[in-house]
Amino acid sequence: MKNLTDIIVILDRSGSMASIKSDMEGGLASFMADQAKLPDPANVSLYLFDAKYEVSFENTPIQGIPAITLTPRGTTALL
């Protein structure tokens, strides 16, 4: 598709993110809202990691993405 933007977010959700949870959620929400206003289509993929890796969603049209909430937990794998 012409002029399609792919937004890929790789989000650290380790326990160290607890102190900036609200800032991270607010910043991502603001960024996504700004991107959704642009005339060209965009798809979003969200990947979360701590000691484990998880796909939250992939290639989802920006208008259909759920609210992004951060649930800090665990540790960061050092591999």
N, CA, C and O atoms as a CHARMM CRD file, in Angstrom:
* protein
*
  316
    1    1 MET  N      0.85300  -1.18200   0.00000 PROA 1      0.00000
    2    1 MET  CA     0.00000   0.00000   0.00000 PROA 1      0.00000
    3    1 MET  C      0.89700   1.24300   0.00000 PROA 1      0.00000
    4    1 MET  O      1.86000   1.32200   0.76300 PROA 1      0.00000
    5    2 LYS  N      0.57800   2.19300  -0.84700 PROA 2      0.00000
    6    2 LYS  CA     1.36600   3.41100  -0.96500 PROA 2      0.00000
    7    2 LYS  C      1.23300   4.26600   0.29900 PROA 2      0.00000
    8    2 LYS  O      0.13600   4.45600   0.82600 PROA 2      0.00000
    9    3 ASN  N      2.36100   4.76900   0.76700 PROA 3      0.00000
   10    3 ASN  CA     2.42200   5.67100   1.91500 PROA 3      0.00000
   11    3 ASN  C      1.93300   5.05400   3.22500 PROA 3      0.00000
   12    3 ASN  O      1.48900   5.77700   4.11700 PROA 3      0.00000
   13    4 LEU  N      2.01000   3.74800   3.34800 PROA 4      0.00000
   14    4 LEU  CA     1.65800   3.08600   4.60200 PROA 4      0.00000
   15    4 LEU  C      2.82600   3.21900   5.57300 PROA 4      0.00000
   16    4 LEU  O      3.97300   2.96400   5.20800 PROA 4      0.00000
   17    5 THR  N      2.53600   3.61200   6.79300 PROA 5      0.00000
   18    5 THR  CA     3.54700   3.70900   7.83500 PROA 5      0.00000
   19    5 THR  C      3.40300   2.52200   8.76600 PROA 5      0.00000
   20    5 THR  O      2.29600   2.19800   9.19500 PROA 5      0.00000
   21    6 ASP  N      4.51500   1.86900   9.08300 PROA 6      0.00000
   22    6 ASP  CA     4.54000   0.80600  10.07900 PROA 6      0.00000
   23    6 ASP  C      5.19100   1.36500  11.33000 PROA 6      0.00000
   24    6 ASP  O      6.34900   1.78100  11.30300 PROA 6      0.00000
   25    7 ILE  N      4.45300   1.37400  12.41700 PROA 7      0.00000
   26    7 ILE  CA     4.97300   1.84000  13.70400 PROA 7      0.00000
   27    7 ILE  C      5.20700   0.59600  14.55400 PROA 7      0.00000
   28    7 ILE  O      4.28500  -0.17600  14.81400 PROA 7      0.00000
   29    8 ILE  N      6.44200   0.41600  14.97700 PROA 8      0.00000
   30    8 ILE  CA     6.80900  -0.73900  15.77900 PROA 8      0.00000
   31    8 ILE  C      7.29500  -0.24400  17.13600 PROA 8      0.00000
   32    8 ILE  O      8.25400   0.52400  17.22100 PROA 8      0.00000
   33    9 VAL  N      6.62500  -0.69100  18.19300 PROA 9      0.00000
   34    9 VAL  CA     6.97300  -0.29000  19.54800 PROA 9      0.00000
   35    9 VAL  C      7.49300  -1.51800  20.28600 PROA 9      0.00000
   36    9 VAL  O      6.81000  -2.53800  20.37800 PROA 9      0.00000
   37   10 ILE  N      8.70400  -1.40400  20.80700 PROA 10     0.00000
   38   10 ILE  CA     9.29400  -2.45200  21.64200 PROA 10     0.00000
   39   10 ILE  C      9.39900  -1.84800  23.03700 PROA 10     0.00000
   40   10 ILE  O     10.21900  -0.96400  23.28300 PROA 10     0.00000
   41   11 LEU  N      8.56400  -2.33200  23.93900 PROA 11     0.00000
   42   11 LEU  CA     8.37500  -1.67900  25.23400 PROA 11     0.00000
   43   11 LEU  C      8.92400  -2.52100  26.37900 PROA 11     0.00000
   44   11 LEU  O      8.54700  -3.68000  26.55500 PROA 11     0.00000
   45   12 ASP  N      9.81100  -1.92300  27.14600 PROA 12     0.00000
   46   12 ASP  CA    10.36300  -2.54800  28.35000 PROA 12     0.00000
   47   12 ASP  C      9.29400  -2.49300  29.43600 PROA 12     0.00000
   48   12 ASP  O      8.82700  -1.41600  29.80400 PROA 12     0.00000
   49   13 ARG  N      8.91500  -3.64900  29.94000 PROA 13     0.00000
   50   13 ARG  CA     7.93400  -3.66700  31.02100 PROA 13     0.00000
   51   13 ARG  C      8.51300  -4.30000  32.28000 PROA 13     0.00000
   52   13 ARG  O      7.77900  -4.81700  33.12200 PROA 13     0.00000
   53   14 SER  N      9.83500  -4.25500  32.39700 PROA 14     0.00000
   54   14 SER  CA    10.47000  -4.80100  33.58800 PROA 14     0.00000
   55   14 SER  C     10.11700  -3.93500  34.79800 PROA 14     0.00000
   56   14 SER  O      9.60000  -2.82700  34.65600 PROA 14     0.00000
   57   15 GLY  N     10.40200  -4.45200  35.96500 PROA 15     0.00000
   58   15 GLY  CA    10.06200  -3.75900  37.20100 PROA 15     0.00000
   59   15 GLY  C     10.63900  -2.36100  37.30000 PROA 15     0.00000
   60   15 GLY  O     10.07000  -1.50300  37.97400 PROA 15     0.00000
   61   16 SER  N     11.76300  -2.11800  36.63700 PROA 16     0.00000
   62   16 SER  CA    12.38500  -0.78800  36.69700 PROA 16     0.00000
   63   16 SER  C     11.53800   0.28700  36.02200 PROA 16     0.00000
   64   16 SER  O     11.79500   1.47700  36.20800 PROA 16     0.00000
   65   17 MET  N     10.54900  -0.10400  35.25500 PROA 17     0.00000
   66   17 MET  CA     9.68100   0.86100  34.56600 PROA 17     0.00000
   67   17 MET  C      8.54400   1.36800  35.46000 PROA 17     0.00000
   68   17 MET  O      7.80000   2.26300  35.05900 PROA 17     0.00000
   69   18 ALA  N      8.40500   0.81700  36.64400 PROA 18     0.00000
   70   18 ALA  CA     7.28100   1.17900  37.53000 PROA 18     0.00000
   71   18 ALA  C      7.24300   2.67900  37.81800 PROA 18     0.00000
   72   18 ALA  O      6.16400   3.26900  37.86800 PROA 18     0.00000
   73   19 SER  N      8.39500   3.29400  38.00600 PROA 19     0.00000
   74   19 SER  CA     8.42100   4.71200  38.37800 PROA 19     0.00000
   75   19 SER  C      8.01900   5.64200  37.22900 PROA 19     0.00000
   76   19 SER  O      7.68000   6.80000  37.47000 PROA 19     0.00000
   77   20 ILE  N      8.05200   5.15300  35.98300 PROA 20     0.00000
   78   20 ILE  CA     7.66800   5.99900  34.84100 PROA 20     0.00000
   79   20 ILE  C      6.47000   5.43000  34.07900 PROA 20     0.00000
   80   20 ILE  O      6.22700   5.79600  32.92900 PROA 20     0.00000
   81   21 LYS  N      5.73800   4.54700  34.71700 PROA 21     0.00000
   82   21 LYS  CA     4.58400   3.89700  34.08300 PROA 21     0.00000
   83   21 LYS  C      3.62200   4.91600  33.48300 PROA 21     0.00000
   84   21 LYS  O      3.28200   4.81900  32.30400 PROA 21     0.00000
   85   22 SER  N      3.18500   5.87500  34.26200 PROA 22     0.00000
   86   22 SER  CA     2.21200   6.87400  33.78300 PROA 22     0.00000
   87   22 SER  C      2.77400   7.72000  32.65000 PROA 22     0.00000
   88   22 SER  O      2.07600   8.00400  31.67700 PROA 22     0.00000
   89   23 ASP  N      4.04000   8.12400  32.77600 PROA 23     0.00000
   90   23 ASP  CA     4.67300   8.91800  31.71700 PROA 23     0.00000
   91   23 ASP  C      4.75100   8.12700  30.41800 PROA 23     0.00000
   92   23 ASP  O      4.48700   8.66900  29.34400 PROA 23     0.00000
   93   24 MET  N      5.11200   6.85000  30.50800 PROA 24     0.00000
   94   24 MET  CA     5.23000   6.00500  29.32300 PROA 24     0.00000
   95   24 MET  C      3.87300   5.83300  28.64500 PROA 24     0.00000
   96   24 MET  O      3.76000   5.97700  27.42800 PROA 24     0.00000
   97   25 GLU  N      2.84400   5.52400  29.43600 PROA 25     0.00000
   98   25 GLU  CA     1.50500   5.34900  28.86800 PROA 25     0.00000
   99   25 GLU  C      0.99900   6.63600  28.23400 PROA 25     0.00000
  100   25 GLU  O      0.44100   6.61200  27.13700 PROA 25     0.00000
  101   26 GLY  N      1.19000   7.75100  28.91200 PROA 26     0.00000
  102   26 GLY  CA     0.74000   9.03800  28.38300 PROA 26     0.00000
  103   26 GLY  C      1.47900   9.43800  27.12100 PROA 26     0.00000
  104   26 GLY  O      0.87500   9.93000  26.16800 PROA 26     0.00000
  105   27 GLY  N      2.78900   9.22800  27.11600 PROA 27     0.00000
  106   27 GLY  CA     3.59100   9.55700  25.93800 PROA 27     0.00000
  107   27 GLY  C      3.20200   8.72400  24.72900 PROA 27     0.00000
  108   27 GLY  O      3.08400   9.24200  23.61900 PROA 27     0.00000
  109   28 LEU  N      3.00200   7.41700  24.95300 PROA 28     0.00000
  110   28 LEU  CA     2.58500   6.55100  23.84700 PROA 28     0.00000
  111   28 LEU  C      1.18900   6.92000  23.35000 PROA 28     0.00000
  112   28 LEU  O      0.95100   6.95300  22.14300 PROA 28     0.00000
  113   29 ALA  N      0.27600   7.19500  24.26400 PROA 29     0.00000
  114   29 ALA  CA    -1.08300   7.57100  23.86100 PROA 29     0.00000
  115   29 ALA  C     -1.06700   8.85300  23.03300 PROA 29     0.00000
  116   29 ALA  O     -1.76400   8.95400  22.02400 PROA 29     0.00000
  117   30 SER  N     -0.27500   9.82300  23.46000 PROA 30     0.00000
  118   30 SER  CA    -0.16400  11.09200  22.73100 PROA 30     0.00000
  119   30 SER  C      0.43800  10.87500  21.34400 PROA 30     0.00000
  120   30 SER  O     -0.05900  11.41700  20.35700 PROA 30     0.00000
  121   31 PHE  N      1.50600  10.08500  21.27200 PROA 31     0.00000
  122   31 PHE  CA     2.14200   9.79200  19.99100 PROA 31     0.00000
  123   31 PHE  C      1.16600   9.09700  19.04400 PROA 31     0.00000
  124   31 PHE  O      1.06300   9.47200  17.87600 PROA 31     0.00000
  125   32 MET  N      0.45500   8.09300  19.53800 PROA 32     0.00000
  126   32 MET  CA    -0.48500   7.34800  18.69600 PROA 32     0.00000
  127   32 MET  C     -1.62600   8.25300  18.23000 PROA 32     0.00000
  128   32 MET  O     -2.04800   8.16600  17.07700 PROA 32     0.00000
  129   33 ALA  N     -2.12300   9.11200  19.10300 PROA 33     0.00000
  130   33 ALA  CA    -3.19600  10.03100  18.71900 PROA 33     0.00000
  131   33 ALA  C     -2.72000  10.98200  17.61800 PROA 33     0.00000
  132   33 ALA  O     -3.45200  11.24100  16.66300 PROA 33     0.00000
  133   34 ASP  N     -1.50200  11.49800  17.74900 PROA 34     0.00000
  134   34 ASP  CA    -0.94300  12.38000  16.71700 PROA 34     0.00000
  135   34 ASP  C     -0.79300  11.64500  15.38900 PROA 34     0.00000
  136   34 ASP  O     -1.11800  12.19200  14.33500 PROA 34     0.00000
  137   35 GLN  N     -0.30600  10.41600  15.43700 PROA 35     0.00000
  138   35 GLN  CA    -0.11200   9.63500  14.21100 PROA 35     0.00000
  139   35 GLN  C     -1.45000   9.28800  13.55100 PROA 35     0.00000
  140   35 GLN  O     -1.55100   9.26100  12.32500 PROA 35     0.00000
  141   36 ALA  N     -2.45900   9.02600  14.35500 PROA 36     0.00000
  142   36 ALA  CA    -3.78200   8.67000  13.81900 PROA 36     0.00000
  143   36 ALA  C     -4.42300   9.83900  13.06700 PROA 36     0.00000
  144   36 ALA  O     -5.29300   9.62400  12.22200 PROA 36     0.00000
  145   37 LYS  N     -4.01100  11.05400  13.36000 PROA 37     0.00000
  146   37 LYS  CA    -4.56000  12.24100  12.69700 PROA 37     0.00000
  147   37 LYS  C     -3.97000  12.46200  11.29900 PROA 37     0.00000
  148   37 LYS  O     -4.52700  13.21500  10.50000 PROA 37     0.00000
  149   38 LEU  N     -2.86800  11.82000  11.01600 PROA 38     0.00000
  150   38 LEU  CA    -2.21700  12.02000   9.71600 PROA 38     0.00000
  151   38 LEU  C     -3.04700  11.38200   8.60300 PROA 38     0.00000
  152   38 LEU  O     -3.76500  10.41100   8.84500 PROA 38     0.00000
  153   39 PRO  N     -2.95500  11.92000   7.38900 PROA 39     0.00000
  154   39 PRO  CA    -3.81800  11.43100   6.30800 PROA 39     0.00000
  155   39 PRO  C     -3.47800  10.03600   5.78700 PROA 39     0.00000
  156   39 PRO  O     -4.36400   9.32800   5.30900 PROA 39     0.00000
  157   40 ASP  N     -2.21900   9.63200   5.87200 PROA 40     0.00000
  158   40 ASP  CA    -1.83900   8.31800   5.35100 PROA 40     0.00000
  159   40 ASP  C     -2.09800   7.23300   6.38500 PROA 40     0.00000
  160   40 ASP  O     -2.02300   7.49900   7.58500 PROA 40     0.00000
  161   41 PRO  N     -2.39900   6.02100   5.94400 PROA 41     0.00000
  162   41 PRO  CA    -2.68600   4.92500   6.87700 PROA 41     0.00000
  163   41 PRO  C     -1.42800   4.48200   7.62900 PROA 41     0.00000
  164   41 PRO  O     -0.30500   4.63900   7.15000 PROA 41     0.00000
  165   42 ALA  N     -1.65400   3.92600   8.82100 PROA 42     0.00000
  166   42 ALA  CA    -0.54500   3.41100   9.63100 PROA 42     0.00000
  167   42 ALA  C     -0.98500   2.13600  10.33000 PROA 42     0.00000
  168   42 ALA  O     -2.12900   2.00800  10.76800 PROA 42     0.00000
  169   43 ASN  N     -0.05800   1.20100  10.42400 PROA 43     0.00000
  170   43 ASN  CA    -0.25900  -0.01900  11.19800 PROA 43     0.00000
  171   43 ASN  C      0.69200   0.00900  12.38300 PROA 43     0.00000
  172   43 ASN  O      1.79700   0.54400  12.29000 PROA 43     0.00000
  173   44 VAL  N      0.25900  -0.56700  13.49400 PROA 44     0.00000
  174   44 VAL  CA     1.05200  -0.55500  14.71500 PROA 44     0.00000
  175   44 VAL  C      1.27200  -1.99200  15.19100 PROA 44     0.00000
  176   44 VAL  O      0.36600  -2.82400  15.15200 PROA 44     0.00000
  177   45 SER  N      2.49400  -2.25600  15.64000 PROA 45     0.00000
  178   45 SER  CA     2.82600  -3.52400  16.28900 PROA 45     0.00000
  179   45 SER  C      3.42000  -3.18500  17.65100 PROA 45     0.00000
  180   45 SER  O      4.22200  -2.25900  17.76500 PROA 45     0.00000
  181   46 LEU  N      3.02900  -3.93400  18.68700 PROA 46     0.00000
  182   46 LEU  CA     3.52800  -3.70400  20.03900 PROA 46     0.00000
  183   46 LEU  C      4.12200  -4.99100  20.58200 PROA 46     0.00000
  184   46 LEU  O      3.46300  -6.02900  20.63700 PROA 46     0.00000
  185   47 TYR  N      5.39700  -4.90000  20.98500 PROA 47     0.00000
  186   47 TYR  CA     6.12100  -6.02400  21.57400 PROA 47     0.00000
  187   47 TYR  C      6.56000  -5.61600  22.97300 PROA 47     0.00000
  188   47 TYR  O      7.07900  -4.51800  23.17300 PROA 47     0.00000
  189   48 LEU  N      6.35200  -6.49000  23.92400 PROA 48     0.00000
  190   48 LEU  CA     6.69700  -6.22300  25.32200 PROA 48     0.00000
  191   48 LEU  C      7.80300  -7.17100  25.75700 PROA 48     0.00000
  192   48 LEU  O      7.85800  -8.32000  25.31800 PROA 48     0.00000
  193   49 PHE  N      8.68300  -6.68100  26.62300 PROA 49     0.00000
  194   49 PHE  CA     9.71200  -7.57900  27.14000 PROA 49     0.00000
  195   49 PHE  C     10.05100  -7.25600  28.58300 PROA 49     0.00000
  196   49 PHE  O      9.99900  -6.10400  29.01300 PROA 49     0.00000
  197   50 ASP  N     10.38900  -8.26900  29.29600 PROA 50     0.00000
  198   50 ASP  CA    11.05700  -8.24400  30.59300 PROA 50     0.00000
  199   50 ASP  C     11.96100  -9.46400  30.54300 PROA 50     0.00000
  200   50 ASP  O     12.81400  -9.54800  29.65900 PROA 50     0.00000
  201   51 ALA  N     11.81000 -10.39400  31.44200 PROA 51     0.00000
  202   51 ALA  CA    12.58700 -11.63000  31.32000 PROA 51     0.00000
  203   51 ALA  C     12.00900 -12.51000  30.21000 PROA 51     0.00000
  204   51 ALA  O     12.64300 -13.47000  29.77300 PROA 51     0.00000
  205   52 LYS  N     10.80200 -12.17100  29.76100 PROA 52     0.00000
  206   52 LYS  CA    10.13900 -12.87900  28.67100 PROA 52     0.00000
  207   52 LYS  C      9.73900 -11.87300  27.59600 PROA 52     0.00000
  208   52 LYS  O      9.67900 -10.66900  27.84700 PROA 52     0.00000
  209   53 TYR  N      9.46900 -12.38000  26.40700 PROA 53     0.00000
  210   53 TYR  CA     9.08900 -11.57000  25.24600 PROA 53     0.00000
  211   53 TYR  C      7.64700 -11.91200  24.88400 PROA 53     0.00000
  212   53 TYR  O      7.27000 -13.08400  24.87200 PROA 53     0.00000
  213   54 GLU  N      6.84400 -10.90100  24.58900 PROA 54     0.00000
  214   54 GLU  CA     5.43300 -11.13100  24.26900 PROA 54     0.00000
  215   54 GLU  C      4.98600 -10.20700  23.14100 PROA 54     0.00000
  216   54 GLU  O      5.33300  -9.02600  23.11600 PROA 54     0.00000
  217   55 VAL  N      4.22000 -10.75500  22.21800 PROA 55     0.00000
  218   55 VAL  CA     3.60900  -9.95200  21.16000 PROA 55     0.00000
  219   55 VAL  C      2.23200  -9.53400  21.67000 PROA 55     0.00000
  220   55 VAL  O      1.38000 -10.38100  21.93600 PROA 55     0.00000
  221   56 SER  N      2.01900  -8.23200  21.80300 PROA 56     0.00000
  222   56 SER  CA     0.71900  -7.73800  22.24300 PROA 56     0.00000
  223   56 SER  C     -0.24700  -7.67200  21.05800 PROA 56     0.00000
  224   56 SER  O     -1.36500  -8.18200  21.12800 PROA 56     0.00000
  225   57 PHE  N      0.19900  -7.03700  19.97100 PROA 57     0.00000
  226   57 PHE  CA    -0.55000  -7.04300  18.71300 PROA 57     0.00000
  227   57 PHE  C      0.40300  -6.69300  17.58400 PROA 57     0.00000
  228   57 PHE  O      1.44300  -6.07100  17.80100 PROA 57     0.00000
  229   58 GLU  N      0.03100  -7.10400  16.36600 PROA 58     0.00000
  230   58 GLU  CA     0.88000  -6.86200  15.20000 PROA 58     0.00000
  231   58 GLU  C      0.05600  -6.36000  14.02100 PROA 58     0.00000
  232   58 GLU  O     -1.07800  -6.78500  13.80000 PROA 58     0.00000
  233   59 ASN  N      0.65900  -5.44400  13.27500 PROA 59     0.00000
  234   59 ASN  CA     0.06800  -4.94900  12.02500 PROA 59     0.00000
  235   59 ASN  C     -1.40200  -4.57100  12.16100 PROA 59     0.00000
  236   59 ASN  O     -2.22800  -4.90900  11.31300 PROA 59     0.00000
  237   60 THR  N     -1.70700  -3.87200  13.23500 PROA 60     0.00000
  238   60 THR  CA    -3.07700  -3.44300  13.51600 PROA 60     0.00000
  239   60 THR  C     -3.25200  -2.00300  13.04700 PROA 60     0.00000
  240   60 THR  O     -2.43500  -1.14800  13.39000 PROA 60     0.00000
  241   61 PRO  N     -4.29500  -1.71300  12.27100 PROA 61     0.00000
  242   61 PRO  CA    -4.53000  -0.32100  11.86900 PROA 61     0.00000
  243   61 PRO  C     -4.59600   0.57900  13.10400 PROA 61     0.00000
  244   61 PRO  O     -5.21300   0.22400  14.10800 PROA 61     0.00000
  245   62 ILE  N     -3.96800   1.72100  13.02100 PROA 62     0.00000
  246   62 ILE  CA    -3.81600   2.58900  14.18600 PROA 62     0.00000
  247   62 ILE  C     -5.15900   2.97700  14.80800 PROA 62     0.00000
  248   62 ILE  O     -5.24600   3.18300  16.01900 PROA 62     0.00000
  249   63 GLN  N     -6.19500   3.07500  13.98800 PROA 63     0.00000
  250   63 GLN  CA    -7.50700   3.43000  14.52700 PROA 63     0.00000
  251   63 GLN  C     -8.10100   2.30100  15.37200 PROA 63     0.00000
  252   63 GLN  O     -9.03400   2.53700  16.14000 PROA 63     0.00000
  253   64 GLY  N     -7.58000   1.08800  15.24600 PROA 64     0.00000
  254   64 GLY  CA    -8.14100  -0.05800  15.96000 PROA 64     0.00000
  255   64 GLY  C     -7.29400  -0.58200  17.10000 PROA 64     0.00000
  256   64 GLY  O     -7.61000  -1.62700  17.66700 PROA 64     0.00000
  257   65 ILE  N     -6.20600   0.12900  17.45600 PROA 65     0.00000
  258   65 ILE  CA    -5.36300  -0.40200  18.52400 PROA 65     0.00000
  259   65 ILE  C     -6.00500  -0.14300  19.88800 PROA 65     0.00000
  260   65 ILE  O     -6.66100   0.87800  20.09200 PROA 65     0.00000
  261   66 PRO  N     -5.81100  -1.07500  20.81300 PROA 66     0.00000
  262   66 PRO  CA    -6.33100  -0.86000  22.16800 PROA 66     0.00000
  263   66 PRO  C     -5.45800   0.14700  22.91400 PROA 66     0.00000
  264   66 PRO  O     -4.34700   0.46300  22.48700 PROA 66     0.00000
  265   67 ALA  N     -5.97500   0.64100  24.02900 PROA 67     0.00000
  266   67 ALA  CA    -5.16300   1.51200  24.87900 PROA 67     0.00000
  267   67 ALA  C     -3.93900   0.71600  25.32600 PROA 67     0.00000
  268   67 ALA  O     -4.04800  -0.45400  25.69200 PROA 67     0.00000
  269   68 ILE  N     -2.79600   1.35200  25.29400 PROA 68     0.00000
  270   68 ILE  CA    -1.56400   0.67200  25.68900 PROA 68     0.00000
  271   68 ILE  C     -1.34000   0.91000  27.17800 PROA 68     0.00000
  272   68 ILE  O     -1.14900   2.04300  27.62100 PROA 68     0.00000
  273   69 THR  N     -1.36900  -0.17700  27.93500 PROA 69     0.00000
  274   69 THR  CA    -1.12000  -0.08400  29.36600 PROA 69     0.00000
  275   69 THR  C      0.13500  -0.87500  29.69700 PROA 69     0.00000
  276   69 THR  O      0.36300  -1.96300  29.16900 PROA 69     0.00000
  277   70 LEU  N      0.92200  -0.31900  30.56200 PROA 70     0.00000
  278   70 LEU  CA     2.18000  -0.92700  30.98400 PROA 70     0.00000
  279   70 LEU  C      1.97700  -1.56000  32.34300 PROA 70     0.00000
  280   70 LEU  O      1.51600  -0.90600  33.27800 PROA 70     0.00000
  281   71 THR  N      2.31800  -2.82700  32.45300 PROA 71     0.00000
  282   71 THR  CA     2.25100  -3.53000  33.72800 PROA 71     0.00000
  283   71 THR  C      3.66800  -3.99000  34.07400 PROA 71     0.00000
  284   71 THR  O      4.07500  -5.09400  33.71300 PROA 71     0.00000
  285   72 PRO  N      4.42000  -3.12600  34.78300 PROA 72     0.00000
  286   72 PRO  CA     5.78800  -3.49300  35.10700 PROA 72     0.00000
  287   72 PRO  C      5.84000  -4.77500  35.93700 PROA 72     0.00000
  288   72 PRO  O      5.02700  -4.98800  36.83600 PROA 72     0.00000
  289   73 ARG  N      6.81600  -5.61900  35.61100 PROA 73     0.00000
  290   73 ARG  CA     6.96400  -6.87900  36.32800 PROA 73     0.00000
  291   73 ARG  C      8.34700  -7.44500  36.02500 PROA 73     0.00000
  292   73 ARG  O      8.99400  -7.03200  35.06200 PROA 73     0.00000
  293   74 GLY  N      8.78200  -8.35600  36.81800 PROA 74     0.00000
  294   74 GLY  CA     9.97400  -9.12600  36.52500 PROA 74     0.00000
  295   74 GLY  C     11.24100  -8.32500  36.33800 PROA 74     0.00000
  296   74 GLY  O     11.35300  -7.17400  36.76200 PROA 74     0.00000
  297   75 THR  N     12.18400  -8.96700  35.69500 PROA 75     0.00000
  298   75 THR  CA    13.49600  -8.37600  35.46100 PROA 75     0.00000
  299   75 THR  C     13.77600  -8.36400  33.96800 PROA 75     0.00000
  300   75 THR  O     13.05000  -8.97500  33.18400 PROA 75     0.00000
  301   76 THR  N     14.82300  -7.67300  33.58500 PROA 76     0.00000
  302   76 THR  CA    15.22600  -7.64800  32.18800 PROA 76     0.00000
  303   76 THR  C     16.23800  -8.76200  31.94900 PROA 76     0.00000
  304   76 THR  O     17.22400  -8.87900  32.67600 PROA 76     0.00000
  305   77 ALA  N     15.99600  -9.56200  30.94900 PROA 77     0.00000
  306   77 ALA  CA    16.94700 -10.62100  30.58800 PROA 77     0.00000
  307   77 ALA  C     18.24900  -9.97500  30.12100 PROA 77     0.00000
  308   77 ALA  O     18.22100  -9.00100  29.37000 PROA 77     0.00000
  309   78 LEU  N     19.35100 -10.49100  30.54600 PROA 78     0.00000
  310   78 LEU  CA    20.64300  -9.91300  30.17500 PROA 78     0.00000
  311   78 LEU  C     21.31600 -10.69600  29.06500 PROA 78     0.00000
  312   78 LEU  O     22.54400 -10.74800  28.99400 PROA 78     0.00000
  313   79 LEU  N     20.52600 -11.30400  28.20400 PROA 79     0.00000
  314   79 LEU  CA    21.06700 -12.07600  27.09000 PROA 79     0.00000
  315   79 LEU  C     21.14700 -11.22300  25.84600 PROA 79     0.00000
  316   79 LEU  O     21.58000 -11.70100  24.79700 PROA 79     0.00000
